[in-house]
Amino acid sequence: MQGVHSNYEIDVFQKLIKATAEVVGHDDLSNQSLRVIADHIRSCSFLIADGVMPSNEGRGYVLRRIIRRAVRHGNKLGAKGVFFHKLVGVLADVMGSAAEELKKQQAIVEKVLRIEEENFGRTLERGMVILNEALDALEGKELDGETVFKLYDTYGFPADLTNDVARERDFTIDEAGFEKAMEEQRQRAREAGQFGTDYNATIKTEAETEFCGYTGTQGKSNVAEIFAEGEAAESLSAGDKASSS
């Protein structure tokens, strides 16, 4: 209808792309990163206006990933400070009557995007330095899973973002190695969440315990036996490892 061959050439996107270029301080309107940001401000703004909030699961995680991708492309263009939330007002104006709800929620949308961008900005800055150093040092074309995991676990740098950056530089990531490192972390977490001692196996006693919690909130009890390092004892001193029955 507008005589162009790409969505990015229609009036809606052209206005968003120009506004994005002004906000991030970039002159080349044909830059692909400007298109990414212009596209992502639409999806993010309408998602938040519809009640979706950034989170680590479900649709909230999808929203968070889209925001972070847009922020990284702004970073590539040399954006200083937070910028993404500044495009919400432009979007609302461009969309006209189709954005009535967005206009009502504009202040909330801007606040959510600003906070998310501020939080991720610190992560992005640290992670990009480490990732670029790792890619520069590679002898092959695949980034090992341990490095991908370290970026994620230590610096909070998402694996999908690592993959995006690597792909742009014609590298791949060892996804299987990353998943293996993730599973090892989950196993360590499960083990850390268990008690260090299995008292049922180390303590042998004839004493019995009666649980009274179903009938009251207070009660009295007596110490029947004392154990030190799994052995019965008459008494304990400060610093001794003990359990009582």
LINRA-V639782 format. One record per residue. N is the residue number from 1. RES is the residue in one letter. PSI is psi as a letter, one per 40 degrees, with the letter a starting at -180 (NA if undefined). Layout:
N,RES,PSI + N,RES,PSI
This chain:
1,M,d + 2,Q,e + 3,G,f + 4,V,i + 5,H,e + 6,S,i + 7,N,d + 8,Y,e + 9,E,e + 10,I,i + 11,D,d + 12,V,d + 13,F,d + 14,Q,d + 15,K,d + 16,L,d + 17,I,d + 18,K,d + 19,A,d + 20,T,d + 21,A,d + 22,E,d + 23,V,d + 24,V,e + 25,G,f + 26,H,i + 27,D,d + 28,D,h + 29,L,e + 30,S,e + 31,N,h + 32,Q,d + 33,S,d + 34,L,d + 35,R,d + 36,V,d + 37,I,d + 38,A,d + 39,D,d + 40,H,d + 41,I,d + 42,R,d + 43,S,d + 44,C,d + 45,S,d + 46,F,d + 47,L,d + 48,I,d + 49,A,d + 50,D,e + 51,G,e + 52,V,h + 53,M,i + 54,P,h + 55,S,a + 56,N,e + 57,E,i + 58,G,a + 59,R,d + 60,G,d + 61,Y,d + 62,V,d + 63,L,d + 64,R,d + 65,R,d + 66,I,d + 67,I,d + 68,R,d + 69,R,d + 70,A,d + 71,V,d + 72,R,d + 73,H,d + 74,G,d + 75,N,d + 76,K,d + 77,L,e + 78,G,e + 79,A,h + 80,K,h + 81,G,a + 82,V,i + 83,F,d + 84,F,d + 85,H,e + 86,K,e + 87,L,e + 88,V,d + 89,G,d + 90,V,d + 91,L,d + 92,A,d + 93,D,d + 94,V,d + 95,M,e + 96,G,b + 97,S,e + 98,A,e + 99,A,f + 100,E,d + 101,E,d + 102,L,d + 103,K,d + 104,K,d + 105,Q,e + 106,Q,d + 107,A,d + 108,I,d + 109,V,d + 110,E,d + 111,K,d + 112,V,d + 113,L,d + 114,R,d + 115,I,d + 116,E,d + 117,E,d + 118,E,d + 119,N,d + 120,F,d + 121,G,d + 122,R,d + 123,T,d + 124,L,d + 125,E,d + 126,R,d + 127,G,d + 128,M,d + 129,V,d + 130,I,d + 131,L,d + 132,N,d + 133,E,d + 134,A,d + 135,L,d + 136,D,d + 137,A,e + 138,L,h + 139,E,d + 140,G,a + 141,K,e + 142,E,h + 143,L,h + 144,D,i + 145,G,d + 146,E,d + 147,T,d + 148,V,d + 149,F,d + 150,K,d + 151,L,d + 152,Y,d + 153,D,d + 154,T,d + 155,Y,e + 156,G,f + 157,F,h + 158,P,i + 159,A,d + 160,D,d + 161,L,d + 162,T,d + 163,N,d + 164,D,d + 165,V,d + 166,A,d + 167,R,d + 168,E,d + 169,R,e + 170,D,f + 171,F,i + 172,T,i + 173,I,i + 174,D,g + 175,E,d + 176,A,d + 177,G,d + 178,F,d + 179,E,d + 180,K,d + 181,A,d + 182,M,d + 183,E,d + 184,E,d + 185,Q,d + 186,R,d + 187,Q,d + 188,R,d + 189,A,d + 190,R,d + 191,E,d + 192,A,d + 193,G,e + 194,Q,i + 195,F,i + 196,G,d + 197,T,h + 198,D,g + 199,Y,d + 200,N,d + 201,A,d + 202,T,d + 203,I,h + 204,K,h + 205,T,i + 206,E,e + 207,A,i + 208,E,i + 209,T,h + 210,E,h + 211,F,h + 212,C,e + 213,G,e + 214,Y,e + 215,T,e + 216,G,i + 217,T,e + 218,Q,i + 219,G,i + 220,K,i + 221,S,i + 222,N,i + 223,V,h + 224,A,d + 225,E,i + 226,I,h + 227,F,h + 228,A,h + 229,E,f + 230,G,e + 231,E,i + 232,A,i + 233,A,i + 234,E,d + 235,S,i + 236,L,i + 237,S,i + 238,A,h + 239,G,e + 240,D,i + 241,K,h + 242,A,i + 243,S,i + 244,S,i + 245,S,NA
